[in-house]
Amino acid sequence: MIMYDLMLNDLAHARIADLHRAARARQLARLARKPRPRDPYRTPVRIPRQRGQARQPTAHRPAPGRRRAVRLLSFLRMRRYAPR
């Protein structure tokens, strides 16, 4: 009976050691993982231009709604688009 209890005790301790080892491995893996970007779709920060700094090389693109309206109005042979 005593031997059986000792065997169960050893098994329990081995199981506990396994659980601790797995938890430690998980923790180390979490620490080694690259952090995910918090807010990947955040709008870029606008930095005001300094004196004498050239404009951005990208041209201003009109909004898609305005482009659609201009296309429609040019199809209807109207010259200009002035939103009310």
HTML snippet that shows the backbone in 3Dmol.js (N, CA, C, O; Angstrom):
<script src="https://3Dmol.org/build/3Dmol-min.js"></script>
<div id="view" style="width:600px;height:400px;position:relative"></div>
<script>
const pdb = `
ATOM      1  N   MET A   1       0.833  -1.204   0.000  1.00  0.00           N
ATOM      2  CA  MET A   1       0.000   0.000   0.000  1.00  0.00           C
ATOM      3  C   MET A   1       0.871   1.259   0.000  1.00  0.00           C
ATOM      4  O   MET A   1       0.625   2.218  -0.732  1.00  0.00           O
ATOM      5  N   ILE A   2       1.900   1.213   0.855  1.00  0.00           N
ATOM      6  CA  ILE A   2       2.771   2.388   0.950  1.00  0.00           C
ATOM      7  C   ILE A   2       3.524   2.594  -0.372  1.00  0.00           C
ATOM      8  O   ILE A   2       3.705   3.726  -0.820  1.00  0.00           O
ATOM      9  N   MET A   3       3.961   1.482  -0.992  1.00  0.00           N
ATOM     10  CA  MET A   3       4.672   1.592  -2.265  1.00  0.00           C
ATOM     11  C   MET A   3       3.766   2.204  -3.340  1.00  0.00           C
ATOM     12  O   MET A   3       4.198   3.018  -4.155  1.00  0.00           O
ATOM     13  N   TYR A   4       2.489   1.782  -3.313  1.00  0.00           N
ATOM     14  CA  TYR A   4       1.525   2.297  -4.285  1.00  0.00           C
ATOM     15  C   TYR A   4       1.347   3.803  -4.096  1.00  0.00           C
ATOM     16  O   TYR A   4       1.312   4.558  -5.067  1.00  0.00           O
ATOM     17  N   ASP A   5       1.235   4.232  -2.832  1.00  0.00           N
ATOM     18  CA  ASP A   5       1.100   5.668  -2.543  1.00  0.00           C
ATOM     19  C   ASP A   5       2.334   6.444  -3.011  1.00  0.00           C
ATOM     20  O   ASP A   5       2.221   7.533  -3.573  1.00  0.00           O
ATOM     21  N   LEU A   6       3.523   5.857  -2.768  1.00  0.00           N
ATOM     22  CA  LEU A   6       4.752   6.529  -3.196  1.00  0.00           C
ATOM     23  C   LEU A   6       4.798   6.649  -4.725  1.00  0.00           C
ATOM     24  O   LEU A   6       5.239   7.660  -5.272  1.00  0.00           O
ATOM     25  N   MET A   7       4.327   5.582  -5.405  1.00  0.00           N
ATOM     26  CA  MET A   7       4.319   5.612  -6.861  1.00  0.00           C
ATOM     27  C   MET A   7       3.375   6.714  -7.366  1.00  0.00           C
ATOM     28  O   MET A   7       3.718   7.473  -8.272  1.00  0.00           O
ATOM     29  N   LEU A   8       2.172   6.787  -6.756  1.00  0.00           N
ATOM     30  CA  LEU A   8       1.221   7.832  -7.144  1.00  0.00           C
ATOM     31  C   LEU A   8       1.803   9.218  -6.875  1.00  0.00           C
ATOM     32  O   LEU A   8       1.635  10.143  -7.669  1.00  0.00           O
ATOM     33  N   ASN A   9       2.492   9.341  -5.738  1.00  0.00           N
ATOM     34  CA  ASN A   9       3.105  10.611  -5.377  1.00  0.00           C
ATOM     35  C   ASN A   9       4.146  11.017  -6.427  1.00  0.00           C
ATOM     36  O   ASN A   9       4.193  12.168  -6.860  1.00  0.00           O
ATOM     37  N   ASP A  10       4.985  10.042  -6.830  1.00  0.00           N
ATOM     38  CA  ASP A  10       5.994  10.330  -7.855  1.00  0.00           C
ATOM     39  C   ASP A  10       5.336  10.748  -9.169  1.00  0.00           C
ATOM     40  O   ASP A  10       5.779  11.689  -9.828  1.00  0.00           O
ATOM     41  N   LEU A  11       4.258  10.026  -9.543  1.00  0.00           N
ATOM     42  CA  LEU A  11       3.554  10.369 -10.778  1.00  0.00           C
ATOM     43  C   LEU A  11       2.980  11.785 -10.709  1.00  0.00           C
ATOM     44  O   LEU A  11       3.060  12.554 -11.667  1.00  0.00           O
ATOM     45  N   ALA A  12       2.398  12.108  -9.548  1.00  0.00           N
ATOM     46  CA  ALA A  12       1.815  13.443  -9.388  1.00  0.00           C
ATOM     47  C   ALA A  12       2.894  14.515  -9.500  1.00  0.00           C
ATOM     48  O   ALA A  12       2.699  15.545 -10.145  1.00  0.00           O
ATOM     49  N   HIS A  13       4.042  14.257  -8.859  1.00  0.00           N
ATOM     50  CA  HIS A  13       5.123  15.248  -8.923  1.00  0.00           C
ATOM     51  C   HIS A  13       5.674  15.378 -10.338  1.00  0.00           C
ATOM     52  O   HIS A  13       6.012  16.474 -10.784  1.00  0.00           O
ATOM     53  N   ALA A  14       5.760  14.246 -11.041  1.00  0.00           N
ATOM     54  CA  ALA A  14       6.236  14.301 -12.424  1.00  0.00           C
ATOM     55  C   ALA A  14       5.258  15.095 -13.287  1.00  0.00           C
ATOM     56  O   ALA A  14       5.664  15.882 -14.142  1.00  0.00           O
ATOM     57  N   ARG A  15       3.958  14.878 -13.049  1.00  0.00           N
ATOM     58  CA  ARG A  15       2.936  15.606 -13.814  1.00  0.00           C
ATOM     59  C   ARG A  15       3.018  17.107 -13.529  1.00  0.00           C
ATOM     60  O   ARG A  15       2.932  17.931 -14.439  1.00  0.00           O
ATOM     61  N   ILE A  16       3.185  17.441 -12.257  1.00  0.00           N
ATOM     62  CA  ILE A  16       3.291  18.861 -11.886  1.00  0.00           C
ATOM     63  C   ILE A  16       4.529  19.478 -12.533  1.00  0.00           C
ATOM     64  O   ILE A  16       4.482  20.604 -13.029  1.00  0.00           O
ATOM     65  N   ALA A  17       5.644  18.729 -12.527  1.00  0.00           N
ATOM     66  CA  ALA A  17       6.869  19.235 -13.156  1.00  0.00           C
ATOM     67  C   ALA A  17       6.649  19.433 -14.656  1.00  0.00           C
ATOM     68  O   ALA A  17       7.118  20.417 -15.228  1.00  0.00           O
ATOM     69  N   ASP A  18       5.931  18.496 -15.298  1.00  0.00           N
ATOM     70  CA  ASP A  18       5.620  18.639 -16.727  1.00  0.00           C
ATOM     71  C   ASP A  18       4.799  19.898 -16.985  1.00  0.00           C
ATOM     72  O   ASP A  18       5.072  20.648 -17.922  1.00  0.00           O
ATOM     73  N   LEU A  19       3.786  20.122 -16.139  1.00  0.00           N
ATOM     74  CA  LEU A  19       2.943  21.306 -16.313  1.00  0.00           C
ATOM     75  C   LEU A  19       3.764  22.586 -16.161  1.00  0.00           C
ATOM     76  O   LEU A  19       3.594  23.541 -16.919  1.00  0.00           O
ATOM     77  N   HIS A  20       4.663  22.590 -15.161  1.00  0.00           N
ATOM     78  CA  HIS A  20       5.507  23.770 -14.955  1.00  0.00           C
ATOM     79  C   HIS A  20       6.423  23.990 -16.152  1.00  0.00           C
ATOM     80  O   HIS A  20       6.628  25.123 -16.587  1.00  0.00           O
ATOM     81  N   ARG A  21       6.975  22.894 -16.685  1.00  0.00           N
ATOM     82  CA  ARG A  21       7.864  22.998 -17.835  1.00  0.00           C
ATOM     83  C   ARG A  21       7.114  23.544 -19.049  1.00  0.00           C
ATOM     84  O   ARG A  21       7.629  24.389 -19.781  1.00  0.00           O
ATOM     85  N   ALA A  22       5.883  23.049 -19.254  1.00  0.00           N
ATOM     86  CA  ALA A  22       5.086  23.523 -20.392  1.00  0.00           C
ATOM     87  C   ALA A  22       4.734  25.002 -20.230  1.00  0.00           C
ATOM     88  O   ALA A  22       4.784  25.772 -21.189  1.00  0.00           O
ATOM     89  N   ALA A  23       4.377  25.388 -18.998  1.00  0.00           N
ATOM     90  CA  ALA A  23       4.030  26.794 -18.757  1.00  0.00           C
ATOM     91  C   ALA A  23       5.239  27.691 -19.007  1.00  0.00           C
ATOM     92  O   ALA A  23       5.112  28.770 -19.585  1.00  0.00           O
ATOM     93  N   ARG A  24       6.418  27.232 -18.565  1.00  0.00           N
ATOM     94  CA  ARG A  24       7.635  28.021 -18.780  1.00  0.00           C
ATOM     95  C   ARG A  24       7.944  28.147 -20.277  1.00  0.00           C
ATOM     96  O   ARG A  24       8.337  29.213 -20.752  1.00  0.00           O
ATOM     97  N   ALA A  25       7.760  27.039 -21.014  1.00  0.00           N
ATOM     98  CA  ALA A  25       8.011  27.083 -22.455  1.00  0.00           C
ATOM     99  C   ALA A  25       7.040  28.038 -23.141  1.00  0.00           C
ATOM    100  O   ALA A  25       7.427  28.790 -24.036  1.00  0.00           O
ATOM    101  N   ARG A  26       5.766  28.004 -22.713  1.00  0.00           N
ATOM    102  CA  ARG A  26       4.782  28.933 -23.292  1.00  0.00           C
ATOM    103  C   ARG A  26       5.168  30.375 -23.010  1.00  0.00           C
ATOM    104  O   ARG A  26       5.071  31.238 -23.882  1.00  0.00           O
ATOM    105  N   GLN A  27       5.608  30.627 -21.778  1.00  0.00           N
ATOM    106  CA  GLN A  27       5.977  31.990 -21.401  1.00  0.00           C
ATOM    107  C   GLN A  27       7.179  32.475 -22.222  1.00  0.00           C
ATOM    108  O   GLN A  27       7.204  33.613 -22.690  1.00  0.00           O
ATOM    109  N   LEU A  28       8.176  31.591 -22.389  1.00  0.00           N
ATOM    110  CA  LEU A  28       9.349  31.973 -23.176  1.00  0.00           C
ATOM    111  C   LEU A  28       8.974  32.217 -24.635  1.00  0.00           C
ATOM    112  O   LEU A  28       9.494  33.134 -25.271  1.00  0.00           O
ATOM    113  N   ALA A  29       8.063  31.385 -25.165  1.00  0.00           N
ATOM    114  CA  ALA A  29       7.629  31.577 -26.550  1.00  0.00           C
ATOM    115  C   ALA A  29       6.895  32.902 -26.696  1.00  0.00           C
ATOM    116  O   ALA A  29       7.051  33.600 -27.698  1.00  0.00           O
ATOM    117  N   ARG A  30       6.089  33.246 -25.684  1.00  0.00           N
ATOM    118  CA  ARG A  30       5.356  34.514 -25.757  1.00  0.00           C
ATOM    119  C   ARG A  30       6.320  35.699 -25.704  1.00  0.00           C
ATOM    120  O   ARG A  30       6.124  36.702 -26.391  1.00  0.00           O
ATOM    121  N   LEU A  31       7.366  35.571 -24.876  1.00  0.00           N
ATOM    122  CA  LEU A  31       8.327  36.667 -24.771  1.00  0.00           C
ATOM    123  C   LEU A  31       9.165  36.798 -26.043  1.00  0.00           C
ATOM    124  O   LEU A  31       9.582  37.898 -26.408  1.00  0.00           O
ATOM    125  N   ALA A  32       9.409  35.671 -26.716  1.00  0.00           N
ATOM    126  CA  ALA A  32      10.254  35.707 -27.909  1.00  0.00           C
ATOM    127  C   ALA A  32       9.481  36.135 -29.144  1.00  0.00           C
ATOM    128  O   ALA A  32      10.079  36.496 -30.158  1.00  0.00           O
ATOM    129  N   ARG A  33       8.145  36.096 -29.068  1.00  0.00           N
ATOM    130  CA  ARG A  33       7.346  36.415 -30.253  1.00  0.00           C
ATOM    131  C   ARG A  33       7.442  37.901 -30.593  1.00  0.00           C
ATOM    132  O   ARG A  33       7.557  38.746 -29.704  1.00  0.00           O
ATOM    133  N   LYS A  34       7.393  38.209 -31.889  1.00  0.00           N
ATOM    134  CA  LYS A  34       7.424  39.615 -32.301  1.00  0.00           C
ATOM    135  C   LYS A  34       6.106  40.268 -31.919  1.00  0.00           C
ATOM    136  O   LYS A  34       5.055  39.666 -32.140  1.00  0.00           O
ATOM    137  N   PRO A  35       6.111  41.454 -31.364  1.00  0.00           N
ATOM    138  CA  PRO A  35       4.842  42.091 -31.002  1.00  0.00           C
ATOM    139  C   PRO A  35       4.041  42.459 -32.242  1.00  0.00           C
ATOM    140  O   PRO A  35       4.599  42.960 -33.218  1.00  0.00           O
ATOM    141  N   ARG A  36       2.749  42.216 -32.209  1.00  0.00           N
ATOM    142  CA  ARG A  36       1.886  42.576 -33.332  1.00  0.00           C
ATOM    143  C   ARG A  36       1.640  44.076 -33.297  1.00  0.00           C
ATOM    144  O   ARG A  36       1.547  44.663 -32.219  1.00  0.00           O
ATOM    145  N   PRO A  37       1.533  44.706 -34.471  1.00  0.00           N
ATOM    146  CA  PRO A  37       1.241  46.140 -34.456  1.00  0.00           C
ATOM    147  C   PRO A  37      -0.127  46.392 -33.830  1.00  0.00           C
ATOM    148  O   PRO A  37      -1.096  45.699 -34.140  1.00  0.00           O
ATOM    149  N   ARG A  38      -0.198  47.373 -32.961  1.00  0.00           N
ATOM    150  CA  ARG A  38      -1.437  47.601 -32.202  1.00  0.00           C
ATOM    151  C   ARG A  38      -2.571  48.042 -33.113  1.00  0.00           C
ATOM    152  O   ARG A  38      -3.682  47.516 -33.036  1.00  0.00           O
ATOM    153  N   ASP A  39      -2.282  49.017 -33.982  1.00  0.00           N
ATOM    154  CA  ASP A  39      -3.358  49.629 -34.762  1.00  0.00           C
ATOM    155  C   ASP A  39      -2.887  49.771 -36.204  1.00  0.00           C
ATOM    156  O   ASP A  39      -2.505  50.866 -36.616  1.00  0.00           O
ATOM    157  N   PRO A  40      -2.906  48.684 -36.983  1.00  0.00           N
ATOM    158  CA  PRO A  40      -2.285  48.763 -38.310  1.00  0.00           C
ATOM    159  C   PRO A  40      -3.023  49.666 -39.287  1.00  0.00           C
ATOM    160  O   PRO A  40      -2.439  50.089 -40.285  1.00  0.00           O
ATOM    161  N   TYR A  41      -4.290  49.973 -39.028  1.00  0.00           N
ATOM    162  CA  TYR A  41      -5.058  50.766 -39.989  1.00  0.00           C
ATOM    163  C   TYR A  41      -5.214  52.207 -39.537  1.00  0.00           C
ATOM    164  O   TYR A  41      -6.101  52.915 -40.013  1.00  0.00           O
ATOM    165  N   ARG A  42      -4.353  52.649 -38.617  1.00  0.00           N
ATOM    166  CA  ARG A  42      -4.429  54.031 -38.164  1.00  0.00           C
ATOM    167  C   ARG A  42      -4.011  54.960 -39.303  1.00  0.00           C
ATOM    168  O   ARG A  42      -3.105  54.639 -40.073  1.00  0.00           O
ATOM    169  N   THR A  43      -4.673  56.109 -39.404  1.00  0.00           N
ATOM    170  CA  THR A  43      -4.318  57.058 -40.462  1.00  0.00           C
ATOM    171  C   THR A  43      -2.929  57.627 -40.167  1.00  0.00           C
ATOM    172  O   THR A  43      -2.592  57.839 -39.002  1.00  0.00           O
ATOM    173  N   PRO A  44      -2.129  57.877 -41.184  1.00  0.00           N
ATOM    174  CA  PRO A  44      -0.785  58.387 -40.941  1.00  0.00           C
ATOM    175  C   PRO A  44      -0.828  59.795 -40.348  1.00  0.00           C
ATOM    176  O   PRO A  44      -1.728  60.586 -40.633  1.00  0.00           O
ATOM    177  N   VAL A  45       0.158  60.077 -39.527  1.00  0.00           N
ATOM    178  CA  VAL A  45       0.229  61.383 -38.867  1.00  0.00           C
ATOM    179  C   VAL A  45       0.670  62.421 -39.890  1.00  0.00           C
ATOM    180  O   VAL A  45       1.618  62.200 -40.644  1.00  0.00           O
ATOM    181  N   ARG A  46      -0.019  63.549 -39.910  1.00  0.00           N
ATOM    182  CA  ARG A  46       0.360  64.620 -40.840  1.00  0.00           C
ATOM    183  C   ARG A  46       1.422  65.490 -40.179  1.00  0.00           C
ATOM    184  O   ARG A  46       1.205  66.055 -39.107  1.00  0.00           O
ATOM    185  N   ILE A  47       2.562  65.586 -40.831  1.00  0.00           N
ATOM    186  CA  ILE A  47       3.647  66.409 -40.305  1.00  0.00           C
ATOM    187  C   ILE A  47       3.641  67.725 -41.079  1.00  0.00           C
ATOM    188  O   ILE A  47       3.780  67.711 -42.302  1.00  0.00           O
ATOM    189  N   PRO A  48       3.483  68.865 -40.396  1.00  0.00           N
ATOM    190  CA  PRO A  48       3.437  70.139 -41.116  1.00  0.00           C
ATOM    191  C   PRO A  48       4.772  70.412 -41.813  1.00  0.00           C
ATOM    192  O   PRO A  48       5.840  70.078 -41.300  1.00  0.00           O
ATOM    193  N   ARG A  49       4.684  71.033 -43.003  1.00  0.00           N
ATOM    194  CA  ARG A  49       5.904  71.308 -43.764  1.00  0.00           C
ATOM    195  C   ARG A  49       6.692  72.428 -43.105  1.00  0.00           C
ATOM    196  O   ARG A  49       6.121  73.355 -42.532  1.00  0.00           O
ATOM    197  N   GLN A  50       8.006  72.329 -43.195  1.00  0.00           N
ATOM    198  CA  GLN A  50       8.878  73.385 -42.690  1.00  0.00           C
ATOM    199  C   GLN A  50       9.028  74.458 -43.773  1.00  0.00           C
ATOM    200  O   GLN A  50       8.666  74.245 -44.930  1.00  0.00           O
ATOM    201  N   ARG A  51       9.570  75.618 -43.372  1.00  0.00           N
ATOM    202  CA  ARG A  51       9.768  76.690 -44.348  1.00  0.00           C
ATOM    203  C   ARG A  51      10.754  76.236 -45.418  1.00  0.00           C
ATOM    204  O   ARG A  51      11.818  75.700 -45.107  1.00  0.00           O
ATOM    205  N   GLY A  52      10.390  76.455 -46.681  1.00  0.00           N
ATOM    206  CA  GLY A  52      11.286  76.110 -47.774  1.00  0.00           C
ATOM    207  C   GLY A  52      11.266  74.646 -48.166  1.00  0.00           C
ATOM    208  O   GLY A  52      12.015  74.235 -49.052  1.00  0.00           O
ATOM    209  N   GLN A  53      10.440  73.866 -47.533  1.00  0.00           N
ATOM    210  CA  GLN A  53      10.395  72.439 -47.867  1.00  0.00           C
ATOM    211  C   GLN A  53       9.508  72.232 -49.090  1.00  0.00           C
ATOM    212  O   GLN A  53       8.442  72.839 -49.204  1.00  0.00           O
ATOM    213  N   ALA A  54       9.952  71.375 -50.000  1.00  0.00           N
ATOM    214  CA  ALA A  54       9.185  71.127 -51.223  1.00  0.00           C
ATOM    215  C   ALA A  54       7.908  70.359 -50.892  1.00  0.00           C
ATOM    216  O   ALA A  54       7.809  69.674 -49.874  1.00  0.00           O
ATOM    217  N   ARG A  55       6.933  70.501 -51.799  1.00  0.00           N
ATOM    218  CA  ARG A  55       5.677  69.785 -51.605  1.00  0.00           C
ATOM    219  C   ARG A  55       5.893  68.291 -51.777  1.00  0.00           C
ATOM    220  O   ARG A  55       6.914  67.864 -52.317  1.00  0.00           O
ATOM    221  N   GLN A  56       4.932  67.495 -51.320  1.00  0.00           N
ATOM    222  CA  GLN A  56       5.017  66.048 -51.501  1.00  0.00           C
ATOM    223  C   GLN A  56       4.992  65.723 -52.993  1.00  0.00           C
ATOM    224  O   GLN A  56       4.290  66.396 -53.748  1.00  0.00           O
ATOM    225  N   PRO A  57       5.740  64.707 -53.439  1.00  0.00           N
ATOM    226  CA  PRO A  57       5.756  64.395 -54.879  1.00  0.00           C
ATOM    227  C   PRO A  57       4.448  63.801 -55.383  1.00  0.00           C
ATOM    228  O   PRO A  57       4.201  63.796 -56.589  1.00  0.00           O
ATOM    229  N   THR A  58       3.609  63.301 -54.484  1.00  0.00           N
ATOM    230  CA  THR A  58       2.351  62.689 -54.931  1.00  0.00           C
ATOM    231  C   THR A  58       1.319  63.775 -55.167  1.00  0.00           C
ATOM    232  O   THR A  58       1.160  64.681 -54.349  1.00  0.00           O
ATOM    233  N   ALA A  59       0.627  63.682 -56.276  1.00  0.00           N
ATOM    234  CA  ALA A  59      -0.405  64.666 -56.597  1.00  0.00           C
ATOM    235  C   ALA A  59      -1.645  64.393 -55.761  1.00  0.00           C
ATOM    236  O   ALA A  59      -1.862  63.270 -55.304  1.00  0.00           O
ATOM    237  N   HIS A  60      -2.458  65.424 -55.562  1.00  0.00           N
ATOM    238  CA  HIS A  60      -3.707  65.270 -54.809  1.00  0.00           C
ATOM    239  C   HIS A  60      -4.698  64.498 -55.655  1.00  0.00           C
ATOM    240  O   HIS A  60      -5.006  64.902 -56.777  1.00  0.00           O
ATOM    241  N   ARG A  61      -5.203  63.385 -55.128  1.00  0.00           N
ATOM    242  CA  ARG A  61      -6.205  62.601 -55.859  1.00  0.00           C
ATOM    243  C   ARG A  61      -7.580  62.997 -55.352  1.00  0.00           C
ATOM    244  O   ARG A  61      -7.819  62.956 -54.145  1.00  0.00           O
ATOM    245  N   PRO A  62      -8.498  63.381 -56.244  1.00  0.00           N
ATOM    246  CA  PRO A  62      -9.840  63.729 -55.772  1.00  0.00           C
ATOM    247  C   PRO A  62     -10.558  62.503 -55.217  1.00  0.00           C
ATOM    248  O   PRO A  62     -10.232  61.364 -55.551  1.00  0.00           O
ATOM    249  N   ALA A  63     -11.525  62.763 -54.376  1.00  0.00           N
ATOM    250  CA  ALA A  63     -12.270  61.667 -53.755  1.00  0.00           C
ATOM    251  C   ALA A  63     -13.044  60.897 -54.823  1.00  0.00           C
ATOM    252  O   ALA A  63     -13.427  61.473 -55.841  1.00  0.00           O
ATOM    253  N   PRO A  64     -13.284  59.579 -54.601  1.00  0.00           N
ATOM    254  CA  PRO A  64     -13.962  58.788 -55.633  1.00  0.00           C
ATOM    255  C   PRO A  64     -15.362  59.295 -55.954  1.00  0.00           C
ATOM    256  O   PRO A  64     -15.804  59.203 -57.099  1.00  0.00           O
ATOM    257  N   GLY A  65     -16.066  59.831 -54.957  1.00  0.00           N
ATOM    258  CA  GLY A  65     -17.404  60.361 -55.216  1.00  0.00           C
ATOM    259  C   GLY A  65     -17.365  61.535 -56.177  1.00  0.00           C
ATOM    260  O   GLY A  65     -18.187  61.629 -57.089  1.00  0.00           O
ATOM    261  N   ARG A  66     -16.417  62.420 -55.972  1.00  0.00           N
ATOM    262  CA  ARG A  66     -16.279  63.583 -56.859  1.00  0.00           C
ATOM    263  C   ARG A  66     -15.875  63.147 -58.261  1.00  0.00           C
ATOM    264  O   ARG A  66     -16.394  63.668 -59.248  1.00  0.00           O
ATOM    265  N   ARG A  67     -14.945  62.187 -58.352  1.00  0.00           N
ATOM    266  CA  ARG A  67     -14.551  61.678 -59.678  1.00  0.00           C
ATOM    267  C   ARG A  67     -15.749  61.115 -60.416  1.00  0.00           C
ATOM    268  O   ARG A  67     -15.935  61.364 -61.607  1.00  0.00           O
ATOM    269  N   ARG A  68     -16.570  60.344 -59.689  1.00  0.00           N
ATOM    270  CA  ARG A  68     -17.751  59.740 -60.310  1.00  0.00           C
ATOM    271  C   ARG A  68     -18.707  60.826 -60.790  1.00  0.00           C
ATOM    272  O   ARG A  68     -19.259  60.741 -61.887  1.00  0.00           O
ATOM    273  N   ALA A  69     -18.899  61.863 -59.942  1.00  0.00           N
ATOM    274  CA  ALA A  69     -19.814  62.944 -60.305  1.00  0.00           C
ATOM    275  C   ALA A  69     -19.292  63.695 -61.530  1.00  0.00           C
ATOM    276  O   ALA A  69     -20.065  64.036 -62.425  1.00  0.00           O
ATOM    277  N   VAL A  70     -17.988  63.951 -61.571  1.00  0.00           N
ATOM    278  CA  VAL A  70     -17.412  64.668 -62.712  1.00  0.00           C
ATOM    279  C   VAL A  70     -17.578  63.845 -63.975  1.00  0.00           C
ATOM    280  O   VAL A  70     -17.914  64.382 -65.030  1.00  0.00           O
ATOM    281  N   ARG A  71     -17.340  62.531 -63.872  1.00  0.00           N
ATOM    282  CA  ARG A  71     -17.496  61.668 -65.042  1.00  0.00           C
ATOM    283  C   ARG A  71     -18.941  61.683 -65.538  1.00  0.00           C
ATOM    284  O   ARG A  71     -19.202  61.759 -66.739  1.00  0.00           O
ATOM    285  N   LEU A  72     -19.877  61.609 -64.581  1.00  0.00           N
ATOM    286  CA  LEU A  72     -21.294  61.602 -64.950  1.00  0.00           C
ATOM    287  C   LEU A  72     -21.671  62.927 -65.617  1.00  0.00           C
ATOM    288  O   LEU A  72     -22.358  62.938 -66.638  1.00  0.00           O
ATOM    289  N   LEU A  73     -21.219  64.043 -65.036  1.00  0.00           N
ATOM    290  CA  LEU A  73     -21.582  65.344 -65.591  1.00  0.00           C
ATOM    291  C   LEU A  73     -20.935  65.572 -66.950  1.00  0.00           C
ATOM    292  O   LEU A  73     -21.531  66.196 -67.829  1.00  0.00           O
ATOM    293  N   SER A  74     -19.711  65.065 -67.124  1.00  0.00           N
ATOM    294  CA  SER A  74     -19.099  65.223 -68.446  1.00  0.00           C
ATOM    295  C   SER A  74     -19.831  64.352 -69.462  1.00  0.00           C
ATOM    296  O   SER A  74     -19.913  64.701 -70.640  1.00  0.00           O
ATOM    297  N   PHE A  75     -20.361  63.223 -69.009  1.00  0.00           N
ATOM    298  CA  PHE A  75     -21.172  62.396 -69.898  1.00  0.00           C
ATOM    299  C   PHE A  75     -22.447  63.139 -70.289  1.00  0.00           C
ATOM    300  O   PHE A  75     -22.923  63.007 -71.416  1.00  0.00           O
ATOM    301  N   LEU A  76     -23.002  63.921 -69.357  1.00  0.00           N
ATOM    302  CA  LEU A  76     -24.205  64.703 -69.637  1.00  0.00           C
ATOM    303  C   LEU A  76     -23.869  66.027 -70.334  1.00  0.00           C
ATOM    304  O   LEU A  76     -24.750  66.872 -70.495  1.00  0.00           O
ATOM    305  N   ARG A  77     -22.622  66.220 -70.745  1.00  0.00           N
ATOM    306  CA  ARG A  77     -22.133  67.405 -71.456  1.00  0.00           C
ATOM    307  C   ARG A  77     -22.266  68.683 -70.627  1.00  0.00           C
ATOM    308  O   ARG A  77     -22.547  69.752 -71.167  1.00  0.00           O
ATOM    309  N   MET A  78     -22.061  68.564 -69.306  1.00  0.00           N
ATOM    310  CA  MET A  78     -22.016  69.770 -68.470  1.00  0.00           C
ATOM    311  C   MET A  78     -20.550  70.070 -68.209  1.00  0.00           C
ATOM    312  O   MET A  78     -19.742  69.165 -68.000  1.00  0.00           O
ATOM    313  N   ARG A  79     -20.220  71.354 -68.225  1.00  0.00           N
ATOM    314  CA  ARG A  79     -18.818  71.729 -68.174  1.00  0.00           C
ATOM    315  C   ARG A  79     -18.182  71.536 -66.793  1.00  0.00           C
ATOM    316  O   ARG A  79     -17.152  70.872 -66.682  1.00  0.00           O
ATOM    317  N   ARG A  80     -18.771  72.099 -65.751  1.00  0.00           N
ATOM    318  CA  ARG A  80     -18.085  72.099 -64.460  1.00  0.00           C
ATOM    319  C   ARG A  80     -18.923  71.438 -63.389  1.00  0.00           C
ATOM    320  O   ARG A  80     -20.139  71.290 -63.502  1.00  0.00           O
ATOM    321  N   TYR A  81     -18.223  71.054 -62.361  1.00  0.00           N
ATOM    322  CA  TYR A  81     -18.893  70.425 -61.222  1.00  0.00           C
ATOM    323  C   TYR A  81     -18.655  71.310 -60.020  1.00  0.00           C
ATOM    324  O   TYR A  81     -17.518  71.465 -59.575  1.00  0.00           O
ATOM    325  N   ALA A  82     -19.727  71.897 -59.487  1.00  0.00           N
ATOM    326  CA  ALA A  82     -19.603  72.714 -58.284  1.00  0.00           C
ATOM    327  C   ALA A  82     -20.553  72.139 -57.244  1.00  0.00           C
ATOM    328  O   ALA A  82     -21.767  72.294 -57.384  1.00  0.00           O
ATOM    329  N   PRO A  83     -20.050  71.487 -56.213  1.00  0.00           N
ATOM    330  CA  PRO A  83     -20.964  70.920 -55.212  1.00  0.00           C
ATOM    331  C   PRO A  83     -21.706  72.018 -54.478  1.00  0.00           C
ATOM    332  O   PRO A  83     -21.129  73.058 -54.162  1.00  0.00           O
ATOM    333  N   ARG A  84     -22.960  71.796 -54.211  1.00  0.00           N
ATOM    334  CA  ARG A  84     -23.774  72.804 -53.523  1.00  0.00           C
ATOM    335  C   ARG A  84     -23.443  72.829 -52.047  1.00  0.00           C
ATOM    336  O   ARG A  84     -24.024  73.613 -51.297  1.00  0.00           O
TER     337      ARG A  84
END
`;
const viewer = $3Dmol.createViewer("view");
viewer.addModel(pdb, "pdb");
viewer.setStyle({}, {cartoon: {color: "spectrum"}});
viewer.zoomTo();
viewer.render();
</script>
